[in-house]
């Protein structure tokens, strides 16, 4: 029991420092990558569609990489589904809650419709791949090819996420970029290490640990960023970032185990959580799509529905 106490204490230390590192370094990584990219002449839209989405998905990518290297491919699936459900149900739910209590209206630009369609299609692709053979090299290639198509569409139609940083004359940009990446790697490793500890000591399912420890640990930067943006009334930036992040998580992060060649032993039942992921994605897309037509006060009903969905998803992953 002393051993269990030691492991538990160590795990909490890992989670605390891992999350703190991820939270701070993810913000810096995004800032410095956008500044570096604009300094070297990348167009704002290309930065928006690739650099920012890549930046917000970097914690998920790294934790998934460490989990896959440990042959915990199912944990990666938990991380992807969990992060995507958390992004919509928690982050967007919180955003709507903040806007509701600030009595603000929610309005979306019509250009966002294309991204909503891409999000629904990429979520459907994730569901199909997970039902066939998710850790196969060909599955990974399919996901990456889809991501490439998405980036080309964004680039051609200029519908990426608009970067929010002004040009700056900061020195040592590349050094700062590399440092923030290094801290992000350490943070992601600590979060993954804590997840593996929990898996070994508490005997919880791999999918559940990925869905909770990894996904919530890596979604914290999005939650904090969304709260900051929503409180400034920049809720559209929240929606754009979440769409980019979910597309990257599904098409890039999920491809990692197949590329590395992770093996997994027994079949997991992830369909209940996939149904829930599809449900919250469709609710999110429909809500935003309807708000491109008419602005309305942010809905507390949708906010509560998303929160209930999130806690239901935790229960489903725990039971299965």
N, C-alpha and C positions, 0 to 999 in steps of 0.2 A: 504493500500500500504506500510505503514511503517512496518507492520507485515510481508508482503511478502519480504521486503528488509532485515529485520532481519533474516528471515528463509534462504534467499538466501546467506547472508553473513556467517551465521552459517554453512550452507551446504558446502560452499567453504572451510571453516576452517576444517570441518570434512574430506573432500576429501583430502586436502593438508596434514594434519597430518596422516590420515589413510594410504595414499599412501606412505608417507615417512617411517612410521613404518613398513608397509608391505615390502617395498623395502629393508630396512636395515636388518630387522629381518629374512626375508626369506633367504637371503644370509648366515647369521650367523647360522640359523637353519640347513641349508643344510650342512654347514661346520662341525658344532659340532655333527650332527647326524652321518655323515660319520666317523668322528674321533672316536666317542664313539663306533660305530658298529665295526670298525676295531680293536679297543682296546679290545673289548669283543670277538674277534675272528670270526666275520662274514666274509664270503668269499667276495672278491671284486665284483664278479658278482652279488651276492645276494644284496649287498649294492647298486650296480648300478641299478638293476632292481626294487628294492622296495624302499629303503631309499631315493634315489635321486628323483625318480619320485614322491614319496609321498611328499617329501620336496617342489618340484616345484608346486605341486598341492595343498599344504596346504592352501594358501590364498583363492583359489576357494572353497575348502572344508568348511572353516570357514565362509566365507561370505554366502555360500549356506545354511549352518546350521542355521545361524541367520535369513536368509530370510525365510527358511522353518518353523522355530519356530514362525514366524510372519504370517504364512499361506500364504506366497507369493511364492507358488510353481512354478508359471509361471516365476517368476523372476529367479529362479534357472535354468530353461530351457534356459532363455536368457543368463544367466551367462555361462552355459556349451557351448552352440552353439557359443556365442560371444567370449569366451576365446579360443575355438578351431580354430575358423576362424581367430582371431587375432594372435594366435601362428603361423599359417602357412602364412596367407596373409601379416601380418605386420612384425612379427619377422623374418620369413624366407625370406620375400621380402627384408627387410632391410639388412639381411646378404648377399643376392645375390648382392644387390646394392653396399655394401662396397667392396665385392670381385671384382666386375666388375671394379670399379674405381681404385682398387689396381692392376688391370690387373692380377689377380690370377686365376689359373685353379680350377675347382671344380671336385673332384674325391671322390667317396664313396667306402668303402670296400664292397665286395660281401656279407659279413655276414649280412649286414643291410637289405637285401631283405626279410628275414623272418619277421622282425619288420614292414616292409612296408605292407606286407600281413596282419599281425595282426591289423595294424592301419586301413586299409580299411575295414576289417571284423568288427572291433569294431564300426567303424563309421556307417556301414550298420545296425548293431544291434541297435545303438542309434536311427536311422531313423525309424526302425520297431517298437521299443518300444514307441517312441513318437507318432506314428500313431495309436497305440492301446490304452493302458491305462498307461501313464507314472508314475502316482502317486499311483499305486497299489502295495501292498506289494510283490506280486508275480513278478511283473516287476523288483522291486528292487533286489529280490533274484536272478533273472535271470542275471541281470547285475553283481552282486557280484560274482556269480558262474563263469561267463565268465572271470572276473578279476583274480579269483583264478587259472583258467586254464592257463591264459596268464603268470602269475607269475611262475607256474610250468614249462611251456615251456621255459621261459627265464632261469630258474634255470638249467633245464636239458641240454639246448643247449648252455649255457654260452653266451647268446646274449644280456645280460642286458647292461645298459649304464656303461661304464668304469668310476669309480670314479676318480676325478682329484686331490684329496688331498693326500699329503704325510703323512706318519705316523708322529705324533708329540708327544712331551712329555708334552703337555699342562696340567695344573692342573685344577681341578674343572670342568671337562668336562660336567658332568651331570647337574651341577648348571647352567652353561652357556647355555646348551641346553634348560633347563626349562625356563630360563629368555628370551631367544630368542623366544621361543614358546609363552610365556606370552605377549610379545610385539606384536607378530604376531596376537594373539587373539584380542588385543586392536585395532590394525590397521584394522583388518577385520571388527570388530564391527563398527568402525567409518565410513568405506566405506559403509557398509550396512545401517547404520543410515542415511548417506547422500542420499543414493539411495531412502530410504523410504520417506525422506523429499521432494525430487524431485517429487516422485510419488504423494504425497499429495498436493503439492503446484502448480506444473506445469501441473498436469493432463495428463502426458504422459503415454503411455501404459506400463504395467508391463514388458512385453517382451522386449521392447525398453530400459527401464531403466536397466534391467539385462544385456542386450547385450552391453550397453555402459558403464554406471558408474561402475557396478560390474566387468564386464569382462575386461575393460581397466585398471581399478584400480588394479585388481589382476594379469593382464598380464605384468605389468610394470617390475617386477623382471626378467621375461623371456626376455623382450626387452633389458633391461640393460645388463643382462648376455650375451645375444647373441651378442650384439655390442662389448662387451669386448672380447669375444671368437673370433669373426670374425676378429677383428682388430689384434689379435695375430695369425691369420691364422688357428685357431682351429675350422673351420666351421663344421667338422664332429661331434664334440661334441655338436654343436648347434642342428644339425639334430637329434641326438640321444636323447637329452633332450626334444625336442619338441614332438618327437614320444611318449616317455614315459609319458610326461605331458598330451598329448591329450587322450591317452588310459586311464589314471587314471581319467581325468576329466569326460570322457564319462561313464566309467564303475563304478566309485566310487561316484563321486559328484552327478551324476544324480540319484543315488540310495537313496540319503538322504531324499527327501520329502516322498517317499513311506515308508521308515522305521519309520519316525517320525509320519506319518499319516496326512500330510498336506492335506487340502481340497482346491479345487479351483472352482470358480463359473462358468464362461462361457468359451466356447471353443475358443481357440486362433488358429490362422492360422500360424503355424510355418513351413509349407512345403516349401514356397519360400526360407526361410533362410537355411533349411535343404538341398535343392537342391544345394545351393551355397556352403554349408559346404562340401558336397560330391564332388563338382566340384574342389574346391581348394585342397582337400585331394588327389584326383586322380592326379591332375596336379603335386602336391608336390611329390607323390610317383613315378609317371612315370619319372619325371625329375631326381630324385635321382637314380632310378633303371637304367636309361640310362647312368648315370654317373658312374655306377659300371663297365661298359664295357670300356668306353673311357673317359679320362679326357678332359675337354674343358674349355675355359674361361667362367667364370660365366656369365649367360645370363641376359642382361638388359631387354630383351623382357619379360621373365618370371617374373622378378621383377616388371615391369610395369603392367603386366596382374594381378599379385597378389594384387597390390595396388588398381587397378580399381575394382577388385572383392570385396575388403574390403569396399570401399565406396559404392559400389552397395548393399552390404549386409546391411549397415546402412540404406540406403534408403528403402530397402525391409521391414526391421523390423519396420521402422517408419510408412510406409504406411499400413502395416497389423496389 
